[in-house]
């Protein structure tokens, strides 16, 4: 299996409502690309973990027993991410449907320019 084009990493702490919307938008924005989505939960007590497991079974989930903070939680997923590119995304973000495609096409254009230079 080839590596995903994009790894999306989201750190979550008691933001179930925002996280659901974020993940829905990420799913739509990843259509047509190979991607993986990581959620690192920092000991939420609002049902975030259960929601991710039930509604987004394809999401890779890391569940921490304590709040490790933003940087450490991101690093947990970065170490395991396999994407050519890694995106750190806040859980209160709504991604437009064409955002990842536009970024991917831009990255391809830049790479072609580098190779031809």
C-alpha distance (Angstrom), angle and dihedral (degrees) to the residues before:
residue distance angle dihedral
X1 . . .
X2 3.80 . .
X3 3.78 123.2 .
X4 3.79 118.1 -92.2
X5 3.77 118.2 -103.2
X6 3.80 92.0 -131.0
X7 3.79 137.0 23.1
X8 3.80 113.7 -161.2
X9 3.80 115.3 -160.2
X10 3.79 122.8 -166.5
X11 3.79 124.3 -177.9
X12 3.78 113.2 -152.9
X13 3.79 134.7 -166.7
X14 3.81 117.8 169.7
X15 3.81 95.5 -35.9
X16 3.80 100.5 118.9
X17 3.81 95.6 147.6
X18 3.82 94.1 49.1
X19 3.80 92.7 40.8
X20 3.81 92.2 55.4
X21 3.81 91.5 52.9
X22 3.79 91.7 45.0
X23 3.80 93.4 51.0
X24 3.80 91.8 47.3
X25 3.80 90.1 53.6
X26 3.82 92.4 45.8
X27 3.82 90.8 52.1
X28 3.80 90.8 53.3
X29 3.80 93.3 44.7
X30 3.82 92.4 50.7
X31 3.81 94.1 55.6
X32 3.80 108.0 123.3
X33 3.82 93.7 18.3
X34 3.76 129.8 86.3
X35 3.74 107.7 -117.0
X36 3.74 145.9 150.4
X37 3.77 126.8 -146.0
X38 3.78 123.9 -149.2
X39 3.79 126.2 -167.5
X40 3.77 117.3 -169.1
X41 3.78 109.6 -164.7
X42 3.79 116.2 -156.2
X43 3.83 99.4 -152.3
X44 3.81 98.2 -64.5
X45 3.80 117.8 -174.6
X46 3.82 97.1 -167.9
X47 3.81 98.5 85.3
X48 3.81 95.0 -96.3
X49 3.80 93.7 134.4
X50 3.80 93.6 50.3
X51 3.82 91.0 46.9
X52 3.81 92.2 52.7
X53 3.81 91.9 47.6
X54 3.80 93.1 49.1
X55 3.79 102.8 37.4
X56 3.81 102.3 29.3
X57 3.81 107.6 33.8
X58 3.82 92.2 162.9
X59 3.79 92.7 61.5
X60 3.79 116.0 103.3
X61 3.79 105.3 -127.0
X62 3.78 128.9 -159.1
X63 3.80 113.1 -172.0
X64 3.79 117.8 -161.1
X65 3.81 122.0 -159.6
X66 3.80 90.5 -145.7
X67 3.78 135.2 27.9
X68 3.81 102.8 -92.5
X69 3.78 93.7 -179.5
X70 3.78 131.4 -112.9
X71 3.80 100.6 -71.8
X72 3.81 98.0 46.1
X73 3.79 91.9 44.9
X74 3.80 91.9 51.3
X75 3.80 90.2 48.7
X76 3.81 90.8 54.1
X77 3.79 90.6 61.2
X78 3.81 96.2 35.7
X79 3.81 89.0 59.9
X80 3.81 89.8 57.0
X81 3.81 100.3 35.1
X82 3.81 115.9 112.1
X83 3.80 101.2 -170.7
X84 3.77 124.3 123.2
X85 3.81 85.1 -129.5
X86 3.81 128.3 28.9
X87 3.80 122.9 -149.8
X88 3.80 120.9 -164.6
X89 3.79 105.7 -153.6
X90 3.79 129.1 -174.1
X91 3.82 113.6 -129.1
X92 3.80 93.0 -123.2
X93 3.82 91.3 62.3
X94 3.79 124.1 108.8
X95 3.80 110.5 -157.5
X96 3.80 117.9 -147.2
X97 3.80 113.1 -122.7
X98 3.81 95.3 -112.9
X99 3.81 98.1 40.9
X100 3.80 99.2 97.0
X101 3.81 92.7 41.8
X102 3.79 91.8 51.9
X103 3.79 91.7 47.9
X104 3.79 91.1 47.9
X105 3.80 92.6 50.2
X106 3.80 90.3 47.7
X107 3.78 91.4 51.0
X108 3.81 90.0 51.5
X109 3.82 90.9 50.6
X110 3.79 92.2 50.1
X111 3.79 91.1 48.1
X112 3.84 91.3 51.2
X113 3.80 89.8 50.8
X114 3.80 91.1 50.5
X115 3.80 92.0 49.6
X116 3.81 93.5 49.1
X117 3.81 94.9 47.3
